[in-house]
Amino acid sequence: MANRFKIHRARWIFPVSSTPISDGAVVVADGRIEAVGRFKDLKGAYSGDVLDHREVSILPALVNAHTHLELAALRGRLSGKDGFVNWVRGLIKVREDKDIPPAEIEKALTDEVAAMHQRGVGLIGDVGNTRIAYELCQKQKIKTIFFREFLGFNREKTERALEMLTGTGKSYETDDSFHVAAHAPYTVSAELFSALKSWANKHGKMLSVHLGECPDEQELLAHGNGPLKDLLRERSAWDDDFIPPGENAVSYLDKLGILDNNTVCVHIVHLSEEDMAILATRRVKCCLCPKSNLFLNVGFPKVEKMLAYGLYPALGTDSLASNEGLNILEEMAAVRKHVPGLAPEKILEMATLNGARALGREDRLGSLAPGKEARMISVPVGGESSREALEGIIDGAATIPVKWIQ
């Protein structure tokens, strides 16, 4: 009879939820973690097959907490050099032109999902209009949380979105992988925000929203003017009855009752300290997309201040319309480069446990702890100290090989 336990030994174990372990081990049985600790302590307590991975670091599977896989075929087709609103115009044009052959779209999706898995991602938060990538992710054993995205700023588009919510939402009320997304405060009316949040609350769902991604959002909400208003007019989406709330996006959504621990705020580049305090008080989940923000020249999130206020920022890639790749290791490297004082352990937490928290899966994934799924990766980096090992992983983000531990 085969041994029930597998004991995975490595130079470094990074549980994330506890301190790194030198010459550590993870004991696995039936796909679940039984124990994590020093190898010398566990080898006598558990009888099983020892798999010595030697000079590697073992980590929990990475989490891409925000992406748009349905845009996978847009790699290299858009530029952010002309500003955020012009990038949005370009994105709309590319999607409306529909000049990308379906076979190319399918291949791009298949390739990107496979690449994400190859780079160690075991859980994603995918935002879109269809679940086109869901089955592909399941084949690659990537757990997927899907956020169906809704837009509607003026009366006509709001009513259309509400009808869609009633129709689409009915099919997924009991599906714990299906949630909703309100695109952004500049494309979603107060009425639609409230309806989406009400539906989410009723069915125990999360609501995702792009928030504070660009400064133009603040101009629209404070004064009812600016480039975003021009864009909405061009799209016949402007509401002539719109009365600007005269405040920033966080305060606006807070007064609408949108912000709570089942809300995921994405990007949050343009936040005041007062905003951070509100998000922390409401226990809002946060996801940052550093490389997308750099691509679009909208700034860089205030990571250290967020952490100081008790927020738990996760990491996402956003889409290939605003990023060169969907590599969470490279998002970690971007944080390390732009926030050099941040401990590498915190960056790893952003890419693992914080992502699982943001997607409501922290009880199953995101760290190496007893009872959790044994979704683990190894990278060939040892080092005399845990800090040295983690820095090697992050600094080698673009090329470092990743191996799934079976």
Secondary structure by P-SEA (a helix, b strand, c coil): ccccbbbbbccccccccccccccbbbbbcccccccccccccccccccccccccccbbbbcbbbccccccccccccccccccccaaaaaaaaaaaaaaccccaaaaaaaaaaaaaaaaaacccccccccccccaaaaaaaacbbbbbbbbbbbccaaaaaaaaaaaaaaaaaccccccccccccccccccaaaaaaaaaaaaaabbbbbbbccccaaaaaaaaccccaaaaaaaaacccccccccccccaaaaaaaaccccccccccccccccaaaaaaaaaabbbbbbbaaaaaaacccccaaaaaaaaccbbbbbbccccccccccaaaaaaaaaaaaccccaaaaaaaacaaaaaaaccccccccccccccccccccccccccaaaaaaaaaaaccbbbbbbcc
